[in-house]
Structure formats: C-alpha cells, structure tokens
Amino acid sequence: MQTIVTKVNISEDHKLIIQLPANIPVGEYEVVLVLNNPSPQHKVHPSIAEAHTVSDNRVQFLKARYHYE
C-alpha cells in the first residue's frame, strides 16, 4: 500500500484527474479518497500552479524511491 499526498482541483463538472508517479505499476487498484476542507484559494497563474504540482509529485516520487518518510 502506498500513500500519495498532493493537492488537486475538482473541476466545475466535478471531475478529478491526477498524474501518478511513473513507479506505480499499471493495474487495478482500490483507491481511498479523503477530502480535507478546502483552503482559501488564492489566484495563481496556471503555469506556476502546474510547476508546483510537478514539483510536489517529484518530491513524493523521490521519497517513495528512497524510502524517506
């Protein structure tokens, strides 16, 4: 079992799309989704938000790869 913590956006049509790290094998999984109360939203340029998401995902990937908690 792996835990991946990241921030996501839920679109107006209530869809959630996430990019998983490359080390997650292809296959069927049971997923548990926990939604914390949304924090106040600040307007951020989309390119900055994307860079932040990519950075967060990379940190989680490296923590998992090197077994760092």
MOCORHU-V431904 format. One line per field, one symbol per residue. psi: psi as a letter, one per 30 degrees, with the letter a starting at -180 (. if undefined). burial: b if it has 16 or more other ideal C-beta (glycine too) atoms within 10 Angstrom, else e. A space follows every 50 residues. Layout:
# MOCORHU-V431904
psi->???
burial->???
This chain:
# MOCORHU-V431904
psi->kkkkklklkklfghkkklkllfgjkkaklkkkkkjlkklkkkkkkeeeee eeeeeeeeeeeeeeeghk.
burial->eeeeeeeeeeeeeeeeeeeeeeeeeeeeeeeeeeeeeeeeeeeeeeeeee eebeeebeebbeeeeeeee
